[in-house]
Amino acid sequence: MASEKSSPLAGRHILLGITGSIAAYKAAMLCRLLKREGAEVQVVMTALAKQFITPLTMATLSRRPILVEFFDPENGAWNSHVSLGEWADCYLIAPATANTLAKMAQGVADNLLLTTYLSARCPVMVAPAMDLDMYAHYTTQRNLAELAAHGVSIVEPGSGELASGLEGKGRMAEPEEIVEALKTHFTEKKKPLTGRHFVVTAGATIEPIDPVRYITNHSSGKMGYAIADELARAGARVTLVSGRTALATPVGVERVDVLTAEEMYQAAKQAFAEADGAVMCAAVADYTPMEVATSKIKKTDEEEGMTLRLKRTKDIAAELGAAKGERLLVGFALETDNEQAHAEQKLVKKNFDFVVLNSLRDAGAGFRGDTNKVTFVDCKGQEALPLMSKQEVARRIVEKIASLLAK
């Protein structure tokens, strides 16, 4: 173990929140390890946490009085949640129960631990602890994703035997792992897009013809999801406006599901109003039926077939481009002929900062695959990239975005 002098935790103020989980017993060792690393530790407990580990134990290990209530009933001394948030270099909640995570995500402030979270200006880290079904439940996963999207660091729970006797994921990470996560937090370089908010559109839209049929395309959403993931890894807050897809939401990304081009327009416009930029990767329908039948259209015996009348959808990229101002806007161009000319037209017409061009004529590029071959087109010229994975293409796109914002 590193000495106090060389540890990145030496002299750091760690606010340790303990909630009502059987895993609270691990908080004792966690506090002891933090003190060994040279950190100052102040413990805040919920009332239920006292049923699992005593305040006396935590006060002895932290060498500070334990805070539970808003004020001391003996003398009326106020425990200021604002002052606690200002004192801390990091607010670590370990264990964090499903109940506390849900309240954090919704802004509920019914105890000192939660009001301190809402007042904290420092980074926040949580170590979830609960039974496997509670952890896997969609509401818990939604709450974790919401918190991560707003900058809360998640120390993933481990798998193993749980208090219920079941085996699965939900065990709070071991104290040594949590300490390492804290050390990494204080030593890693600042991410290039920290503090930035980006909107990413991804996937295909669906334009209904009748209750059972629709117009769409072959987009899987893989490219857009990879971009959202890389933006989040670079420190950005990301709002992913997604058409229908089977893909999992990237960690730390806020996802807004839509179906039609109109729904995507409204969601993208709303998100872009408070964003620093957007990447328009979705395959949006250019046309939608003028009329949508309220019941299934039946096949007839007429040989001449049927006519489907279509109307133009809103050009989402052009609408955002017209309103972007100093913000950054990235577009995509998937072409089959005159690729370069079409990309350059889009660059100007839609007010993009650069266009990611790919051609369906290139082997390994296009829909549904895991690779892509693209060319960056901007006002200075073009940069052709070799065939690579979509994740690597996304990384290169994010690097270009970061370089443009750094100028």
C-alpha positions in Angstrom: 0.0 0.0 0.0 1.2 3.5 -0.8 2.4 5.7 2.0 0.2 8.6 3.1 2.6 11.1 1.5 2.6 9.4 -1.9 -1.1 8.5 -1.9 -3.4 10.5 -4.1 -5.9 10.4 -1.2 -3.5 12.1 1.3 -5.1 15.2 2.7 -8.3 14.7 0.7 -11.6 15.3 2.4 -13.9 12.3 1.9 -17.5 12.5 2.9 -18.6 8.9 3.5 -22.4 8.3 3.3 -23.7 5.0 4.7 -27.2 3.8 4.0 -29.3 1.0 5.4 -27.8 -2.1 3.8 -26.4 -5.3 5.3 -23.2 -4.3 3.4 -22.8 -1.4 5.9 -20.4 -3.6 7.8 -17.9 -3.1 5.0 -18.0 0.7 5.6 -15.8 0.1 8.7 -13.0 -1.4 6.7 -13.5 1.2 4.0 -13.1 4.0 6.5 -10.0 2.4 8.0 -8.4 2.1 4.5 -9.2 5.7 3.7 -7.6 6.9 6.9 -4.5 4.7 6.2 -4.2 6.5 2.8 -4.1 9.8 4.7 -7.6 11.0 3.9 -9.8 12.9 6.3 -13.2 11.1 6.6 -16.5 12.5 7.8 -19.3 10.0 8.0 -23.0 10.7 7.4 -25.4 7.9 8.1 -29.1 7.4 7.5 -31.3 6.4 10.5 -31.7 2.9 9.1 -27.9 2.5 8.6 -27.5 2.6 12.4 -29.4 -0.7 12.6 -26.5 -2.4 10.7 -23.4 -0.6 12.1 -23.1 1.6 15.1 -22.2 5.3 15.0 -19.7 4.5 17.8 -17.8 2.2 15.5 -17.7 4.7 12.7 -16.8 7.6 15.0 -13.9 5.6 16.4 -12.5 4.8 13.0 -13.1 8.2 11.4 -12.1 10.1 14.6 -15.0 12.5 14.0 -18.5 12.7 15.3 -21.1 10.9 13.1 -23.8 12.9 11.6 -27.3 11.5 11.2 -29.9 14.1 11.9 -30.3 17.7 10.7 -29.6 19.0 14.2 -28.4 17.7 17.6 -31.6 17.3 19.7 -29.6 17.8 22.9 -28.3 21.3 22.1 -29.9 22.3 18.8 -26.5 22.5 16.9 -27.2 22.5 13.2 -25.5 20.0 10.9 -25.2 22.0 7.8 -25.6 20.0 4.6 -24.3 22.9 2.6 -21.1 23.1 4.7 -20.6 19.4 4.4 -20.8 19.6 0.6 -18.3 22.5 0.5 -15.9 20.7 2.8 -15.7 17.5 0.8 -13.4 16.7 -2.1 -15.6 13.7 -2.9 -18.9 12.4 -1.6 -18.7 8.6 -1.5 -22.0 6.8 -0.7 -21.1 3.2 0.2 -23.3 1.2 0.5 -25.9 2.9 -1.7 -29.3 1.1 -1.5 -31.8 1.0 -4.3 -34.0 3.3 -2.2 -31.3 5.9 -1.8 -30.3 5.7 -5.5 -34.0 6.2 -6.5 -34.3 9.3 -4.2 -31.0 10.7 -5.6 -32.3 10.3 -9.2 -35.6 12.0 -8.3 -34.2 14.8 -6.1 -35.9 13.6 -2.9 -34.3 15.2 0.2 -35.8 13.6 3.3 -32.6 13.0 5.3 -29.3 14.6 5.9 -27.4 12.2 3.6 -29.7 13.2 0.6 -29.8 16.9 1.3 -26.0 16.9 1.4 -26.0 15.1 -2.0 -28.2 17.8 -3.5 -26.0 20.5 -2.1 -22.6 18.9 -3.0 -20.4 20.7 -5.5 -17.8 18.0 -5.3 -17.7 14.8 -7.4 -20.0 12.1 -6.2 -19.4 8.3 -6.2 -21.8 5.5 -5.3 -21.2 1.8 -4.5 -24.6 0.1 -5.0 -25.5 -2.8 -2.7 -28.7 -4.8 -3.0 -30.2 -8.2 -4.0 -29.7 -9.4 -7.5 -33.3 -8.9 -8.7 -33.4 -5.4 -7.2 -30.1 -4.5 -9.0 -31.3 -5.9 -12.3 -34.7 -4.3 -12.1 -35.3 -1.8 -14.9 -36.1 1.0 -12.5 -32.8 0.6 -10.6 -30.9 0.5 -13.9 -32.7 3.5 -15.1 -31.9 5.4 -11.9 -28.2 4.4 -12.2 -28.1 5.5 -15.8 -29.7 8.8 -14.9 -27.2 9.5 -12.1 -24.3 8.5 -14.3 -25.5 10.8 -17.1 -25.3 13.7 -14.6 -21.7 12.9 -13.5 -22.1 10.5 -10.6 -19.4 7.8 -10.7 -20.7 4.2 -10.2 -18.5 1.6 -8.6 -20.0 -1.6 -10.1 -21.2 -4.2 -7.6 -19.7 -7.7 -7.7 -21.2 -11.1 -8.1 -21.4 -13.7 -5.4 -23.5 -14.9 -2.5 -26.0 -12.3 -1.3 -27.7 -11.8 2.1 -30.8 -13.5 0.7 -28.9 -16.7 0.0 -29.1 -16.2 -3.7 -26.1 -15.9 -6.0 -25.7 -13.0 -8.4 -24.7 -9.4 -9.0 -25.5 -6.9 -6.3 -22.7 -7.3 -3.7 -21.1 -4.0 -2.8 -17.6 -3.7 -4.2 -14.9 -4.6 -1.7 -13.4 -1.7 0.2 -10.1 -2.1 -1.5 -11.8 -1.8 -4.9 -13.6 1.4 -3.8 -10.4 2.9 -2.5 -8.7 2.2 -5.8 -11.6 3.8 -7.7 -11.2 6.9 -5.5 -7.4 7.0 -6.2 -8.0 6.7 -9.9 -10.5 9.5 -9.7 -8.0 11.9 -8.2 -5.1 10.9 -10.5 -6.6 10.6 -13.9 -6.3 13.5 -16.3 -9.2 15.8 -17.0 -11.3 14.4 -19.8 -11.4 16.7 -22.8 -15.2 17.1 -23.0 -15.8 17.4 -19.2 -18.6 20.0 -18.7 -19.8 19.7 -22.3 -23.3 18.6 -23.3 -23.8 16.8 -26.6 -26.9 15.5 -28.4 -26.6 12.4 -30.6 -29.3 11.1 -32.9 -29.1 7.4 -33.8 -31.0 4.6 -35.4 -33.8 4.6 -37.9 -37.2 6.3 -37.7 -40.5 4.5 -38.3 -43.2 6.2 -40.3 -46.6 4.4 -39.9 -48.8 3.6 -42.9 -51.5 1.8 -40.9 -51.5 0.1 -37.5 -49.3 -2.8 -38.7 -47.1 -1.4 -41.5 -44.5 1.3 -41.7 -41.7 2.9 -43.7 -38.2 2.6 -42.3 -34.6 1.7 -43.3 -31.8 -0.7 -42.4 -30.0 1.4 -39.8 -29.1 -0.6 -36.6 -28.0 2.5 -34.6 -24.5 1.0 -34.0 -22.6 4.0 -35.2 -24.6 6.5 -33.2 -24.5 4.4 -30.1 -20.7 4.1 -30.4 -20.4 7.9 -30.7 -22.6 8.4 -27.7 -20.4 6.0 -25.8 -17.1 7.7 -26.8 -18.5 11.2 -26.0 -19.4 10.0 -22.5 -16.0 8.4 -22.1 -14.5 11.8 -23.0 -16.4 13.4 -20.1 -19.4 14.8 -21.9 -22.9 14.7 -20.7 -24.8 12.9 -23.6 -28.4 12.9 -24.6 -29.0 10.1 -27.1 -32.2 10.5 -29.1 -32.7 7.1 -30.5 -35.0 5.4 -33.0 -36.0 1.8 -32.4 -33.0 -0.5 -31.8 -32.0 -3.6 -29.9 -28.8 -2.0 -28.5 -28.1 -1.4 -24.8 -27.8 2.2 -23.7 -24.1 3.1 -23.2 -23.0 3.7 -19.6 -23.5 7.3 -18.5 -25.7 8.2 -21.4 -29.3 9.7 -21.1 -31.5 8.0 -23.7 -34.7 9.4 -25.2 -36.6 6.9 -27.3 -38.6 8.1 -30.3 -40.3 6.4 -33.3 -41.1 8.9 -36.0 -39.1 11.7 -37.7 -41.4 14.2 -36.1 -40.8 12.8 -32.6 -37.0 12.8 -33.3 -37.2 16.4 -34.4 -39.0 17.5 -31.3 -36.7 15.6 -28.9 -33.5 16.7 -30.7 -34.7 20.3 -30.8 -35.5 20.3 -27.1 -32.2 18.7 -26.1 -30.1 20.9 -28.4 -31.5 24.1 -26.8 -29.2 23.5 -23.8 -26.4 21.6 -25.5 -22.9 22.6 -26.7 -23.3 20.6 -29.9 -24.8 17.6 -31.7 -23.9 14.7 -33.8 -26.6 13.9 -36.4 -26.1 10.1 -37.0 -29.7 8.9 -37.2 -31.1 7.6 -40.5 -34.2 9.8 -40.5 -37.0 9.2 -43.1 -37.1 11.9 -45.7 -40.8 11.2 -46.3 -43.8 10.1 -44.3 -47.3 9.1 -45.4 -49.7 12.0 -45.9 -52.4 10.0 -44.3 -52.2 7.1 -41.8 -55.0 4.6 -42.0 -56.7 3.9 -38.6 -57.2 0.2 -39.5 -55.2 -2.3 -41.5 -55.2 -1.7 -45.2 -56.6 -4.8 -46.9 -55.2 -6.3 -50.0 -57.5 -6.0 -53.1 -57.8 -7.9 -56.3 -57.0 -4.9 -58.4 -53.8 -5.5 -60.5 -52.8 -1.9 -60.7 -51.7 -1.9 -57.1 -52.1 1.0 -54.7 -50.6 4.5 -54.5 -49.0 5.7 -51.3 -48.9 9.5 -51.1 -45.9 10.9 -49.1 -44.9 14.3 -47.8 -41.5 15.6 -46.7 -40.5 15.3 -43.1 -38.6 18.1 -41.3 -34.9 18.3 -42.0 -33.7 18.0 -38.4 -30.0 18.7 -39.2 -30.8 21.8 -41.2 -33.2 23.1 -38.5 -30.4 22.7 -35.8 -27.8 24.1 -38.2 -29.9 27.2 -38.7 -30.1 27.8 -34.9 -26.6 26.5 -33.9 -24.8 29.8 -33.5 -21.3 29.1 -32.0 -22.2 25.5 -31.2 -20.7 22.5 -32.9 -22.7 20.4 -35.3 -21.5 17.2 -37.0 -23.4 15.5 -39.8 -23.4 12.2 -41.6 -23.7 11.5 -45.3 -24.3 8.0 -46.5 -24.1 8.1 -50.3 -24.1 5.7 -53.3 -22.8 8.1 -56.0 -21.1 11.5 -56.3 -20.2 11.0 -52.6 -17.8 13.9 -52.2 -20.0 16.4 -54.0 -23.0 15.5 -51.9 -21.0 15.7 -48.6 -19.7 19.2 -49.5 -23.3 20.3 -50.3 -24.5 19.1 -46.9 -21.6 20.8 -45.2 -22.7 24.2 -46.5 -26.5 23.7 -46.7 -26.9 22.4 -43.2 -24.2 24.5 -41.5 -22.1 21.5 -40.3 -18.7 21.9 -38.8 -17.7 18.7 -40.5 -19.4 15.8 -42.3 -18.7 12.1 -41.8 -19.0 10.6 -45.3 -19.3 6.9 -46.0 -20.3 5.1 -49.2 -22.4 2.0 -49.6 -20.0 1.1 -52.4 -17.1 0.6 -49.9 -16.8 -3.0 -48.6 -17.3 -3.2 -44.9 -19.2 0.1 -44.6 -22.8 0.9 -44.3 -25.7 -0.5 -42.2 -25.7 -3.2 -39.5 -22.1 -4.2 -39.7 -19.5 -3.6 -37.0 -17.0 -1.8 -39.3 -17.1 1.4 -41.2 -14.9 3.3 -43.7 -15.4 7.1 -43.5 -14.0 10.3 -44.7 -14.1 13.6 -42.7 -15.1 16.5 -44.9 -14.8 20.1 -43.7 -14.1 23.5 -45.1 -10.4 22.8 -45.2 -10.7 19.6 -47.3 -11.0 15.9 -46.5 -9.4 13.2 -44.4 -9.9 9.6 -45.4 -9.8 7.0 -42.7 -9.1 3.3 -43.4 -11.6 0.5 -42.7 -11.9 0.2 -38.9 -14.4 -0.8 -36.2 -17.3 1.5 -35.6 -16.1 2.0 -32.1 -12.7 3.2 -33.4 -14.4 5.5 -36.0 -16.5 6.9 -33.1 -13.3 7.5 -31.1 -11.8 9.4 -34.1 -14.9 11.5 -34.5 -14.8 12.5 -30.8 -11.1 13.3 -31.0 -11.9 15.7 -33.9 -14.8 17.2 -31.9 -12.5 17.8 -28.9 -9.8 19.4 -31.1 -12.3 21.8 -32.7 -13.6 22.8 -29.3 -10.1 23.3 -27.9 -9.3 26.0 -30.5 
